[in-house]
Structures are given as C-alpha cells and as structure tokens.
Amino acid sequence: MHITSVDRPPAHLVLGSDTLRLVTAARTAVDKDIRTWEALSRTTDFAEGAQL
C-alpha cells in the first residue's frame, strides 16, 4: 500500500516499529490516567446553562 494512493490518508501516521511501540506506550499511559481521573475531570464542568 502506498500512502499517496489512499482516498483518505491518516491525520497521524506513525512510521517505524520503534516509534509505534513508543507512541502506543504513551497513549496507553494517557488512557489509564484519563480513566483513573475521569470522575474528577467531570466535576469541573460548568453548570448547565452557565455563560462563559
């Protein structure tokens, strides 16, 4: 497959197995943090109907 021939090329293309491993590990860590702190994150929402 050639990236130049696809109809919708990816917005993010990770090249190389070493880079793929590093990016995957970083995303896994971020996803874990998001899950761990999701409840706290949601408590920072503006009240319904609040104006900025």
mmCIF entry with sequence, helices, sheets and N, C-alpha, C, O atoms, coordinates in Angstrom:
data_MODEL
# 
_entry.id   MODEL 
# 
_entity.id                         1 
_entity.type                       polymer 
_entity.pdbx_number_of_molecules   1 
# 
_entity_poly.entity_id                      1 
_entity_poly.type                           'polypeptide(L)' 
_entity_poly.nstd_linkage                   no 
_entity_poly.nstd_monomer                   no 
_entity_poly.pdbx_seq_one_letter_code       MHITSVDRPPAHLVLGSDTLRLVTAARTAVDKDIRTWEALSRTTDFAEGAQL 
_entity_poly.pdbx_seq_one_letter_code_can   MHITSVDRPPAHLVLGSDTLRLVTAARTAVDKDIRTWEALSRTTDFAEGAQL 
_entity_poly.pdbx_strand_id                 A 
# 
loop_
_entity_poly_seq.entity_id 
_entity_poly_seq.num 
_entity_poly_seq.mon_id 
_entity_poly_seq.hetero 
1 1  MET n 
1 2  HIS n 
1 3  ILE n 
1 4  THR n 
1 5  SER n 
1 6  VAL n 
1 7  ASP n 
1 8  ARG n 
1 9  PRO n 
1 10 PRO n 
1 11 ALA n 
1 12 HIS n 
1 13 LEU n 
1 14 VAL n 
1 15 LEU n 
1 16 GLY n 
1 17 SER n 
1 18 ASP n 
1 19 THR n 
1 20 LEU n 
1 21 ARG n 
1 22 LEU n 
1 23 VAL n 
1 24 THR n 
1 25 ALA n 
1 26 ALA n 
1 27 ARG n 
1 28 THR n 
1 29 ALA n 
1 30 VAL n 
1 31 ASP n 
1 32 LYS n 
1 33 ASP n 
1 34 ILE n 
1 35 ARG n 
1 36 THR n 
1 37 TRP n 
1 38 GLU n 
1 39 ALA n 
1 40 LEU n 
1 41 SER n 
1 42 ARG n 
1 43 THR n 
1 44 THR n 
1 45 ASP n 
1 46 PHE n 
1 47 ALA n 
1 48 GLU n 
1 49 GLY n 
1 50 ALA n 
1 51 GLN n 
1 52 LEU n 
# 
_struct_asym.id          A 
_struct_asym.entity_id   1 
# 
loop_
_struct_conf.conf_type_id 
_struct_conf.id 
_struct_conf.pdbx_PDB_helix_id 
_struct_conf.beg_label_comp_id 
_struct_conf.beg_label_asym_id 
_struct_conf.beg_label_seq_id 
_struct_conf.pdbx_beg_PDB_ins_code 
_struct_conf.end_label_comp_id 
_struct_conf.end_label_asym_id 
_struct_conf.end_label_seq_id 
_struct_conf.pdbx_end_PDB_ins_code 
_struct_conf.beg_auth_comp_id 
_struct_conf.beg_auth_asym_id 
_struct_conf.beg_auth_seq_id 
_struct_conf.end_auth_comp_id 
_struct_conf.end_auth_asym_id 
_struct_conf.end_auth_seq_id 
_struct_conf.pdbx_PDB_helix_class 
_struct_conf.details 
_struct_conf.pdbx_PDB_helix_length 
HELX_P HELX_P1 AA1 ILE A 3  ? SER A 5  ? ILE A 3  SER A 5  5 ? 3  
HELX_P HELX_P2 AA2 SER A 17 ? ARG A 42 ? SER A 17 ARG A 42 1 ? 26 
# 
_struct_conf_type.id          HELX_P 
_struct_conf_type.criteria    ? 
_struct_conf_type.reference   ? 
# 
loop_
_atom_site.group_PDB 
_atom_site.id 
_atom_site.type_symbol 
_atom_site.label_atom_id 
_atom_site.label_alt_id 
_atom_site.label_comp_id 
_atom_site.label_asym_id 
_atom_site.label_entity_id 
_atom_site.label_seq_id 
_atom_site.pdbx_PDB_ins_code 
_atom_site.Cartn_x 
_atom_site.Cartn_y 
_atom_site.Cartn_z 
_atom_site.occupancy 
_atom_site.B_iso_or_equiv 
_atom_site.pdbx_formal_charge 
_atom_site.auth_seq_id 
_atom_site.auth_comp_id 
_atom_site.auth_asym_id 
_atom_site.auth_atom_id 
_atom_site.pdbx_PDB_model_num 
ATOM 1   N N  . MET A 1 1  ? 0.846   -1.173 0.000  1.00 0.00 ? 1  MET A N  1 
ATOM 2   C CA . MET A 1 1  ? 0.000   0.000  0.000  1.00 0.00 ? 1  MET A CA 1 
ATOM 3   C C  . MET A 1 1  ? 0.898   1.244  0.000  1.00 0.00 ? 1  MET A C  1 
ATOM 4   O O  . MET A 1 1  ? 1.900   1.308  0.712  1.00 0.00 ? 1  MET A O  1 
ATOM 5   N N  . HIS A 1 2  ? 0.521   2.204  -0.796 1.00 0.00 ? 2  HIS A N  1 
ATOM 6   C CA . HIS A 1 2  ? 1.229   3.476  -0.835 1.00 0.00 ? 2  HIS A CA 1 
ATOM 7   C C  . HIS A 1 2  ? 0.323   4.553  -0.263 1.00 0.00 ? 2  HIS A C  1 
ATOM 8   O O  . HIS A 1 2  ? -0.833  4.676  -0.670 1.00 0.00 ? 2  HIS A O  1 
ATOM 9   N N  . ILE A 1 3  ? 0.836   5.325  0.670  1.00 0.00 ? 3  ILE A N  1 
ATOM 10  C CA . ILE A 1 3  ? 0.043   6.357  1.333  1.00 0.00 ? 3  ILE A CA 1 
ATOM 11  C C  . ILE A 1 3  ? -0.478  7.375  0.328  1.00 0.00 ? 3  ILE A C  1 
ATOM 12  O O  . ILE A 1 3  ? -1.528  7.979  0.545  1.00 0.00 ? 3  ILE A O  1 
ATOM 13  N N  . THR A 1 4  ? 0.234   7.566  -0.751 1.00 0.00 ? 4  THR A N  1 
ATOM 14  C CA . THR A 1 4  ? -0.183  8.549  -1.746 1.00 0.00 ? 4  THR A CA 1 
ATOM 15  C C  . THR A 1 4  ? -1.379  8.081  -2.570 1.00 0.00 ? 4  THR A C  1 
ATOM 16  O O  . THR A 1 4  ? -1.980  8.875  -3.294 1.00 0.00 ? 4  THR A O  1 
ATOM 17  N N  . SER A 1 5  ? -1.726  6.808  -2.466 1.00 0.00 ? 5  SER A N  1 
ATOM 18  C CA . SER A 1 5  ? -2.817  6.289  -3.284 1.00 0.00 ? 5  SER A CA 1 
ATOM 19  C C  . SER A 1 5  ? -4.120  6.065  -2.517 1.00 0.00 ? 5  SER A C  1 
ATOM 20  O O  . SER A 1 5  ? -5.112  5.637  -3.106 1.00 0.00 ? 5  SER A O  1 
ATOM 21  N N  . VAL A 1 6  ? -4.134  6.345  -1.227 1.00 0.00 ? 6  VAL A N  1 
ATOM 22  C CA . VAL A 1 6  ? -5.355  6.123  -0.456 1.00 0.00 ? 6  VAL A CA 1 
ATOM 23  C C  . VAL A 1 6  ? -6.267  7.344  -0.560 1.00 0.00 ? 6  VAL A C  1 
ATOM 24  O O  . VAL A 1 6  ? -5.805  8.481  -0.653 1.00 0.00 ? 6  VAL A O  1 
ATOM 25  N N  . ASP A 1 7  ? -7.585  7.077  -0.543 1.00 0.00 ? 7  ASP A N  1 
ATOM 26  C CA . ASP A 1 7  ? -8.561  8.160  -0.668 1.00 0.00 ? 7  ASP A CA 1 
ATOM 27  C C  . ASP A 1 7  ? -8.529  9.096  0.530  1.00 0.00 ? 7  ASP A C  1 
ATOM 28  O O  . ASP A 1 7  ? -8.627  10.314 0.377  1.00 0.00 ? 7  ASP A O  1 
ATOM 29  N N  . ARG A 1 8  ? -8.392  8.528  1.721  1.00 0.00 ? 8  ARG A N  1 
ATOM 30  C CA . ARG A 1 8  ? -8.397  9.336  2.942  1.00 0.00 ? 8  ARG A CA 1 
ATOM 31  C C  . ARG A 1 8  ? -7.151  9.011  3.755  1.00 0.00 ? 8  ARG A C  1 
ATOM 32  O O  . ARG A 1 8  ? -7.183  8.109  4.591  1.00 0.00 ? 8  ARG A O  1 
ATOM 33  N N  . PRO A 1 9  ? -6.065  9.722  3.528  1.00 0.00 ? 9  PRO A N  1 
ATOM 34  C CA . PRO A 1 9  ? -4.846  9.427  4.273  1.00 0.00 ? 9  PRO A CA 1 
ATOM 35  C C  . PRO A 1 9  ? -5.025  9.749  5.756  1.00 0.00 ? 9  PRO A C  1 
ATOM 36  O O  . PRO A 1 9  ? -5.832  10.608 6.111  1.00 0.00 ? 9  PRO A O  1 
ATOM 37  N N  . PRO A 1 10 ? -4.283  9.071  6.611  1.00 0.00 ? 10 PRO A N  1 
ATOM 38  C CA . PRO A 1 10 ? -4.426  9.293  8.052  1.00 0.00 ? 10 PRO A CA 1 
ATOM 39  C C  . PRO A 1 10 ? -3.923  10.680 8.457  1.00 0.00 ? 10 PRO A C  1 
ATOM 40  O O  . PRO A 1 10 ? -2.987  11.218 7.864  1.00 0.00 ? 10 PRO A O  1 
ATOM 41  N N  . ALA A 1 11 ? -4.557  11.236 9.466  1.00 0.00 ? 11 ALA A N  1 
ATOM 42  C CA . ALA A 1 11 ? -4.099  12.506 10.014 1.00 0.00 ? 11 ALA A CA 1 
ATOM 43  C C  . ALA A 1 11 ? -2.808  12.304 10.788 1.00 0.00 ? 11 ALA A C  1 
ATOM 44  O O  . ALA A 1 11 ? -1.985  13.214 10.884 1.00 0.00 ? 11 ALA A O  1 
ATOM 45  N N  . HIS A 1 12 ? -2.632  11.106 11.341 1.00 0.00 ? 12 HIS A N  1 
ATOM 46  C CA . HIS A 1 12 ? -1.439  10.774 12.117 1.00 0.00 ? 12 HIS A CA 1 
ATOM 47  C C  . HIS A 1 12 ? -0.910  9.444  11.607 1.00 0.00 ? 12 HIS A C  1 
ATOM 48  O O  . HIS A 1 12 ? -1.598  8.425  11.665 1.00 0.00 ? 12 HIS A O  1 
ATOM 49  N N  . LEU A 1 13 ? 0.293   9.462  11.118 1.00 0.00 ? 13 LEU A N  1 
ATOM 50  C CA . LEU A 1 13 ? 0.901   8.238  10.600 1.00 0.00 ? 13 LEU A CA 1 
ATOM 51  C C  . LEU A 1 13 ? 2.203   7.990  11.359 1.00 0.00 ? 13 LEU A C  1 
ATOM 52  O O  . LEU A 1 13 ? 3.159   8.756  11.236 1.00 0.00 ? 13 LEU A O  1 
ATOM 53  N N  . VAL A 1 14 ? 2.230   6.936  12.129 1.00 0.00 ? 14 VAL A N  1 
ATOM 54  C CA . VAL A 1 14 ? 3.405   6.573  12.923 1.00 0.00 ? 14 VAL A CA 1 
ATOM 55  C C  . VAL A 1 14 ? 4.260   5.636  12.077 1.00 0.00 ? 14 VAL A C  1 
ATOM 56  O O  . VAL A 1 14 ? 3.803   4.576  11.649 1.00 0.00 ? 14 VAL A O  1 
ATOM 57  N N  . LEU A 1 15 ? 5.485   6.033  11.845 1.00 0.00 ? 15 LEU A N  1 
ATOM 58  C CA . LEU A 1 15 ? 6.368   5.250  10.982 1.00 0.00 ? 15 LEU A CA 1 
ATOM 59  C C  . LEU A 1 15 ? 7.483   4.608  11.790 1.00 0.00 ? 15 LEU A C  1 
ATOM 60  O O  . LEU A 1 15 ? 8.154   5.277  12.576 1.00 0.00 ? 15 LEU A O  1 
ATOM 61  N N  . GLY A 1 16 ? 7.675   3.327  11.597 1.00 0.00 ? 16 GLY A N  1 
ATOM 62  C CA . GLY A 1 16 ? 8.738   2.579  12.267 1.00 0.00 ? 16 GLY A CA 1 
ATOM 63  C C  . GLY A 1 16 ? 8.218   1.841  13.485 1.00 0.00 ? 16 GLY A C  1 
ATOM 64  O O  . GLY A 1 16 ? 7.398   2.363  14.241 1.00 0.00 ? 16 GLY A O  1 
ATOM 65  N N  . SER A 1 17 ? 8.703   0.622  13.667 1.00 0.00 ? 17 SER A N  1 
ATOM 66  C CA . SER A 1 17 ? 8.226   -0.199 14.778 1.00 0.00 ? 17 SER A CA 1 
ATOM 67  C C  . SER A 1 17 ? 8.647   0.372  16.132 1.00 0.00 ? 17 SER A C  1 
ATOM 68  O O  . SER A 1 17 ? 7.922   0.227  17.117 1.00 0.00 ? 17 SER A O  1 
ATOM 69  N N  . ASP A 1 18 ? 9.814   1.021  16.189 1.00 0.00 ? 18 ASP A N  1 
ATOM 70  C CA . ASP A 1 18 ? 10.234  1.611  17.456 1.00 0.00 ? 18 ASP A CA 1 
ATOM 71  C C  . ASP A 1 18 ? 9.330   2.793  17.830 1.00 0.00 ? 18 ASP A C  1 
ATOM 72  O O  . ASP A 1 18 ? 8.943   2.946  18.988 1.00 0.00 ? 18 ASP A O  1 
ATOM 73  N N  . THR A 1 19 ? 9.005   3.611  16.852 1.00 0.00 ? 19 THR A N  1 
ATOM 74  C CA . THR A 1 19 ? 8.103   4.737  17.091 1.00 0.00 ? 19 THR A CA 1 
ATOM 75  C C  . THR A 1 19 ? 6.709   4.240  17.440 1.00 0.00 ? 19 THR A C  1 
ATOM 76  O O  . THR A 1 19 ? 6.065   4.786  18.335 1.00 0.00 ? 19 THR A O  1 
ATOM 77  N N  . LEU A 1 20 ? 6.244   3.228  16.758 1.00 0.00 ? 20 LEU A N  1 
ATOM 78  C CA . LEU A 1 20 ? 4.934   2.651  17.050 1.00 0.00 ? 20 LEU A CA 1 
ATOM 79  C C  . LEU A 1 20 ? 4.873   2.153  18.488 1.00 0.00 ? 20 LEU A C  1 
ATOM 80  O O  . LEU A 1 20 ? 3.879   2.375  19.179 1.00 0.00 ? 20 LEU A O  1 
ATOM 81  N N  . ARG A 1 21 ? 5.919   1.487  18.940 1.00 0.00 ? 21 ARG A N  1 
ATOM 82  C CA . ARG A 1 21 ? 5.982   0.988  20.314 1.00 0.00 ? 21 ARG A CA 1 
ATOM 83  C C  . ARG A 1 21 ? 5.937   2.143  21.319 1.00 0.00 ? 21 ARG A C  1 
ATOM 84  O O  . ARG A 1 21 ? 5.199   2.080  22.302 1.00 0.00 ? 21 ARG A O  1 
ATOM 85  N N  . LEU A 1 22 ? 6.719   3.192  21.078 1.00 0.00 ? 22 LEU A N  1 
ATOM 86  C CA . LEU A 1 22 ? 6.758   4.336  21.992 1.00 0.00 ? 22 LEU A CA 1 
ATOM 87  C C  . LEU A 1 22 ? 5.432   5.097  22.034 1.00 0.00 ? 22 LEU A C  1 
ATOM 88  O O  . LEU A 1 22 ? 4.954   5.460  23.109 1.00 0.00 ? 22 LEU A O  1 
ATOM 89  N N  . VAL A 1 23 ? 4.852   5.331  20.882 1.00 0.00 ? 23 VAL A N  1 
ATOM 90  C CA . VAL A 1 23 ? 3.584   6.060  20.816 1.00 0.00 ? 23 VAL A CA 1 
ATOM 91  C C  . VAL A 1 23 ? 2.471   5.237  21.472 1.00 0.00 ? 23 VAL A C  1 
ATOM 92  O O  . VAL A 1 23 ? 1.644   5.784  22.201 1.00 0.00 ? 23 VAL A O  1 
ATOM 93  N N  . THR A 1 24 ? 2.448   3.946  21.219 1.00 0.00 ? 24 THR A N  1 
ATOM 94  C CA . THR A 1 24 ? 1.439   3.071  21.825 1.00 0.00 ? 24 THR A CA 1 
ATOM 95  C C  . THR A 1 24 ? 1.570   3.071  23.348 1.00 0.00 ? 24 THR A C  1 
ATOM 96  O O  . THR A 1 24 ? 0.565   3.133  24.056 1.00 0.00 ? 24 THR A O  1 
ATOM 97  N N  . ALA A 1 25 ? 2.793   3.004  23.850 1.00 0.00 ? 25 ALA A N  1 
ATOM 98  C CA . ALA A 1 25 ? 3.008   3.023  25.305 1.00 0.00 ? 25 ALA A CA 1 
ATOM 99  C C  . ALA A 1 25 ? 2.553   4.356  25.896 1.00 0.00 ? 25 ALA A C  1 
ATOM 100 O O  . ALA A 1 25 ? 1.919   4.384  26.951 1.00 0.00 ? 25 ALA A O  1 
ATOM 101 N N  . ALA A 1 26 ? 2.869   5.441  25.231 1.00 0.00 ? 26 ALA A N  1 
ATOM 102 C CA . ALA A 1 26 ? 2.467   6.765  25.734 1.00 0.00 ? 26 ALA A CA 1 
ATOM 103 C C  . ALA A 1 26 ? 0.951   6.906  25.736 1.00 0.00 ? 26 ALA A C  1 
ATOM 104 O O  . ALA A 1 26 ? 0.378   7.414  26.700 1.00 0.00 ? 26 ALA A O  1 
ATOM 105 N N  . ARG A 1 27 ? 0.298   6.463  24.668 1.00 0.00 ? 27 ARG A N  1 
ATOM 106 C CA . ARG A 1 27 ? -1.167  6.552  24.603 1.00 0.00 ? 27 ARG A CA 1 
ATOM 107 C C  . ARG A 1 27 ? -1.811  5.670  25.663 1.00 0.00 ? 27 ARG A C  1 
ATOM 108 O O  . ARG A 1 27 ? -2.831  6.048  26.240 1.00 0.00 ? 27 ARG A O  1 
ATOM 109 N N  . THR A 1 28 ? -1.242  4.516  25.926 1.00 0.00 ? 28 THR A N  1 
ATOM 110 C CA . THR A 1 28 ? -1.766  3.630  26.967 1.00 0.00 ? 28 THR A CA 1 
ATOM 111 C C  . THR A 1 28 ? -1.686  4.316  28.324 1.00 0.00 ? 28 THR A C  1 
ATOM 112 O O  . THR A 1 28 ? -2.624  4.238  29.117 1.00 0.00 ? 28 THR A O  1 
ATOM 113 N N  . ALA A 1 29 ? -0.572  4.987  28.593 1.00 0.00 ? 29 ALA A N  1 
ATOM 114 C CA . ALA A 1 29 ? -0.407  5.695  29.868 1.00 0.00 ? 29 ALA A CA 1 
ATOM 115 C C  . ALA A 1 29 ? -1.418  6.830  29.996 1.00 0.00 ? 29 ALA A C  1 
ATOM 116 O O  . ALA A 1 29 ? -2.007  7.020  31.061 1.00 0.00 ? 29 ALA A O  1 
ATOM 117 N N  . VAL A 1 30 ? -1.620  7.583  28.923 1.00 0.00 ? 30 VAL A N  1 
ATOM 118 C CA . VAL A 1 30 ? -2.593  8.683  28.948 1.00 0.00 ? 30 VAL A CA 1 
ATOM 119 C C  . VAL A 1 30 ? -4.000  8.131  29.147 1.00 0.00 ? 30 VAL A C  1 
ATOM 120 O O  . VAL A 1 30 ? -4.764  8.660  29.954 1.00 0.00 ? 30 VAL A O  1 
ATOM 121 N N  . ASP A 1 31 ? -4.345  7.077  28.421 1.00 0.00 ? 31 ASP A N  1 
ATOM 122 C CA . ASP A 1 31 ? -5.669  6.465  28.572 1.00 0.00 ? 31 ASP A CA 1 
ATOM 123 C C  . ASP A 1 31 ? -5.903  5.998  30.004 1.00 0.00 ? 31 ASP A C  1 
ATOM 124 O O  . ASP A 1 31 ? -7.005  6.154  30.530 1.00 0.00 ? 31 ASP A O  1 
ATOM 125 N N  . LYS A 1 32 ? -4.882  5.428  30.642 1.00 0.00 ? 32 LYS A N  1 
ATOM 126 C CA . LYS A 1 32 ? -5.000  4.983  32.027 1.00 0.00 ? 32 LYS A CA 1 
ATOM 127 C C  . LYS A 1 32 ? -5.262  6.176  32.947 1.00 0.00 ? 32 LYS A C  1 
ATOM 128 O O  . LYS A 1 32 ? -6.127  6.112  33.820 1.00 0.00 ? 32 LYS A O  1 
ATOM 129 N N  . ASP A 1 33 ? -4.521  7.251  32.751 1.00 0.00 ? 33 ASP A N  1 
ATOM 130 C CA . ASP A 1 33 ? -4.738  8.456  33.563 1.00 0.00 ? 33 ASP A CA 1 
ATOM 131 C C  . ASP A 1 33 ? -6.144  9.017  33.361 1.00 0.00 ? 33 ASP A C  1 
ATOM 132 O O  . ASP A 1 33 ? -6.793  9.429  34.322 1.00 0.00 ? 33 ASP A O  1 
ATOM 133 N N  . ILE A 1 34 ? -6.607  9.033  32.135 1.00 0.00 ? 34 ILE A N  1 
ATOM 134 C CA . ILE A 1 34 ? -7.960  9.539  31.858 1.00 0.00 ? 34 ILE A CA 1 
ATOM 135 C C  . ILE A 1 34 ? -8.996  8.701  32.593 1.00 0.00 ? 34 ILE A C  1 
ATOM 136 O O  . ILE A 1 34 ? -9.899  9.248  33.228 1.00 0.00 ? 34 ILE A O  1 
ATOM 137 N N  . ARG A 1 35 ? -8.875  7.386  32.514 1.00 0.00 ? 35 ARG A N  1 
ATOM 138 C CA . ARG A 1 35 ? -9.826  6.513  33.207 1.00 0.00 ? 35 ARG A CA 1 
ATOM 139 C C  . ARG A 1 35 ? -9.754  6.712  34.715 1.00 0.00 ? 35 ARG A C  1 
ATOM 140 O O  . ARG A 1 35 ? -10.781 6.775  35.390 1.00 0.00 ? 35 ARG A O  1 
ATOM 141 N N  . THR A 1 36 ? -8.536  6.811  35.240 1.00 0.00 ? 36 THR A N  1 
ATOM 142 C CA . THR A 1 36 ? -8.345  6.957  36.685 1.00 0.00 ? 36 THR A CA 1 
ATOM 143 C C  . THR A 1 36 ? -8.954  8.253  37.209 1.00 0.00 ? 36 THR A C  1 
ATOM 144 O O  . THR A 1 36 ? -9.544  8.262  38.289 1.00 0.00 ? 36 THR A O  1 
ATOM 145 N N  . TRP A 1 37 ? -8.822  9.334  36.469 1.00 0.00 ? 37 TRP A N  1 
ATOM 146 C CA . TRP A 1 37 ? -9.243  10.655 36.929 1.00 0.00 ? 37 TRP A CA 1 
ATOM 147 C C  . TRP A 1 37 ? -10.507 11.163 36.249 1.00 0.00 ? 37 TRP A C  1 
ATOM 148 O O  . TRP A 1 37 ? -10.824 12.349 36.344 1.00 0.00 ? 37 TRP A O  1 
ATOM 149 N N  . GLU A 1 38 ? -11.235 10.282 35.564 1.00 0.00 ? 38 GLU A N  1 
ATOM 150 C CA . GLU A 1 38 ? -12.435 10.684 34.839 1.00 0.00 ? 38 GLU A CA 1 
ATOM 151 C C  . GLU A 1 38 ? -13.455 11.369 35.748 1.00 0.00 ? 38 GLU A C  1 
ATOM 152 O O  . GLU A 1 38 ? -13.995 12.415 35.389 1.00 0.00 ? 38 GLU A O  1 
ATOM 153 N N  . ALA A 1 39 ? -13.718 10.802 36.896 1.00 0.00 ? 39 ALA A N  1 
ATOM 154 C CA . ALA A 1 39 ? -14.728 11.378 37.794 1.00 0.00 ? 39 ALA A CA 1 
ATOM 155 C C  . ALA A 1 39 ? -14.345 12.797 38.208 1.00 0.00 ? 39 ALA A C  1 
ATOM 156 O O  . ALA A 1 39 ? -15.192 13.690 38.203 1.00 0.00 ? 39 ALA A O  1 
ATOM 157 N N  . LEU A 1 40 ? -13.094 13.011 38.562 1.00 0.00 ? 40 LEU A N  1 
ATOM 158 C CA . LEU A 1 40 ? -12.650 14.352 38.936 1.00 0.00 ? 40 LEU A CA 1 
ATOM 159 C C  . LEU A 1 40 ? -12.752 15.304 37.747 1.00 0.00 ? 40 LEU A C  1 
ATOM 160 O O  . LEU A 1 40 ? -13.179 16.448 37.906 1.00 0.00 ? 40 LEU A O  1 
ATOM 161 N N  . SER A 1 41 ? -12.369 14.851 36.578 1.00 0.00 ? 41 SER A N  1 
ATOM 162 C CA . SER A 1 41 ? -12.464 15.689 35.381 1.00 0.00 ? 41 SER A CA 1 
ATOM 163 C C  . SER A 1 41 ? -13.890 16.169 35.154 1.00 0.00 ? 41 SER A C  1 
ATOM 164 O O  . SER A 1 41 ? -14.115 17.328 34.807 1.00 0.00 ? 41 SER A O  1 
ATOM 165 N N  . ARG A 1 42 ? -14.849 15.276 35.351 1.00 0.00 ? 42 ARG A N  1 
ATOM 166 C CA . ARG A 1 42 ? -16.257 15.639 35.126 1.00 0.00 ? 42 ARG A CA 1 
ATOM 167 C C  . ARG A 1 42 ? -16.773 16.653 36.145 1.00 0.00 ? 42 ARG A C  1 
ATOM 168 O O  . ARG A 1 42 ? -17.727 17.379 35.865 1.00 0.00 ? 42 ARG A O  1 
ATOM 169 N N  . THR A 1 43 ? -16.152 16.708 37.321 1.00 0.00 ? 43 THR A N  1 
ATOM 170 C CA . THR A 1 43 ? -16.618 17.662 38.330 1.00 0.00 ? 43 THR A CA 1 
ATOM 171 C C  . THR A 1 43 ? -16.244 19.096 37.993 1.00 0.00 ? 43 THR A C  1 
ATOM 172 O O  . THR A 1 43 ? -16.700 20.022 38.663 1.00 0.00 ? 43 THR A O  1 
ATOM 173 N N  . THR A 1 44 ? -15.428 19.298 36.973 1.00 0.00 ? 44 THR A N  1 
ATOM 174 C CA . THR A 1 44 ? -15.002 20.646 36.609 1.00 0.00 ? 44 THR A CA 1 
ATOM 175 C C  . THR A 1 44 ? -15.867 21.262 35.515 1.00 0.00 ? 44 THR A C  1 
ATOM 176 O O  . THR A 1 44 ? -15.575 22.361 35.043 1.00 0.00 ? 44 THR A O  1 
ATOM 177 N N  . ASP A 1 45 ? -16.932 20.565 35.105 1.00 0.00 ? 45 ASP A N  1 
ATOM 178 C CA . ASP A 1 45 ? -17.842 21.106 34.087 1.00 0.00 ? 45 ASP A CA 1 
ATOM 179 C C  . ASP A 1 45 ? -18.531 22.361 34.615 1.00 0.00 ? 45 ASP A C  1 
ATOM 180 O O  . ASP A 1 45 ? -18.766 22.506 35.815 1.00 0.00 ? 45 ASP A O  1 
ATOM 181 N N  . PHE A 1 46 ? -18.844 23.257 33.694 1.00 0.00 ? 46 PHE A N  1 
ATOM 182 C CA . PHE A 1 46 ? -19.671 24.402 34.050 1.00 0.00 ? 46 PHE A CA 1 
ATOM 183 C C  . PHE A 1 46 ? -21.084 23.906 34.327 1.00 0.00 ? 46 PHE A C  1 
ATOM 184 O O  . PHE A 1 46 ? -21.525 22.910 33.754 1.00 0.00 ? 46 PHE A O  1 
ATOM 185 N N  . ALA A 1 47 ? -21.781 24.598 35.198 1.00 0.00 ? 47 ALA A N  1 
ATOM 186 C CA . ALA A 1 47 ? -23.162 24.250 35.481 1.00 0.00 ? 47 ALA A CA 1 
ATOM 187 C C  . ALA A 1 47 ? -23.980 24.385 34.197 1.00 0.00 ? 47 ALA A C  1 
ATOM 188 O O  . ALA A 1 47 ? -23.687 25.229 33.349 1.00 0.00 ? 47 ALA A O  1 
ATOM 189 N N  . GLU A 1 48 ? -24.992 23.557 34.066 1.00 0.00 ? 48 GLU A N  1 
ATOM 190 C CA . GLU A 1 48 ? -25.858 23.589 32.880 1.00 0.00 ? 48 GLU A CA 1 
ATOM 191 C C  . GLU A 1 48 ? -26.413 24.995 32.692 1.00 0.00 ? 48 GLU A C  1 
ATOM 192 O O  . GLU A 1 48 ? -26.990 25.569 33.616 1.00 0.00 ? 48 GLU A O  1 
ATOM 193 N N  . GLY A 1 49 ? -26.239 25.544 31.505 1.00 0.00 ? 49 GLY A N  1 
ATOM 194 C CA . GLY A 1 49 ? -26.752 26.866 31.192 1.00 0.00 ? 49 GLY A CA 1 
ATOM 195 C C  . GLY A 1 49 ? -25.824 27.998 31.599 1.00 0.00 ? 49 GLY A C  1 
ATOM 196 O O  . GLY A 1 49 ? -26.151 29.167 31.391 1.00 0.00 ? 49 GLY A O  1 
ATOM 197 N N  . ALA A 1 50 ? -24.680 27.675 32.171 1.00 0.00 ? 50 ALA A N  1 
ATOM 198 C CA . ALA A 1 50 ? -23.751 28.728 32.597 1.00 0.00 ? 50 ALA A CA 1 
ATOM 199 C C  . ALA A 1 50 ? -23.173 29.440 31.382 1.00 0.00 ? 50 ALA A C  1 
ATOM 200 O O  . ALA A 1 50 ? -22.928 28.816 30.349 1.00 0.00 ? 50 ALA A O  1 
ATOM 201 N N  . GLN A 1 51 ? -22.959 30.712 31.500 1.00 0.00 ? 51 GLN A N  1 
ATOM 202 C CA . GLN A 1 51 ? -22.385 31.531 30.430 1.00 0.00 ? 51 GLN A CA 1 
ATOM 203 C C  . GLN A 1 51 ? -20.887 31.655 30.672 1.00 0.00 ? 51 GLN A C  1 
ATOM 204 O O  . GLN A 1 51 ? -20.439 31.771 31.813 1.00 0.00 ? 51 GLN A O  1 
ATOM 205 N N  . LEU A 1 52 ? -20.129 31.630 29.603 1.00 0.00 ? 52 LEU A N  1 
ATOM 206 C CA . LEU A 1 52 ? -18.675 31.835 29.721 1.00 0.00 ? 52 LEU A CA 1 
ATOM 207 C C  . LEU A 1 52 ? -18.360 33.310 29.691 1.00 0.00 ? 52 LEU A C  1 
ATOM 208 O O  . LEU A 1 52 ? -17.193 33.695 29.777 1.00 0.00 ? 52 LEU A O  1 
# 
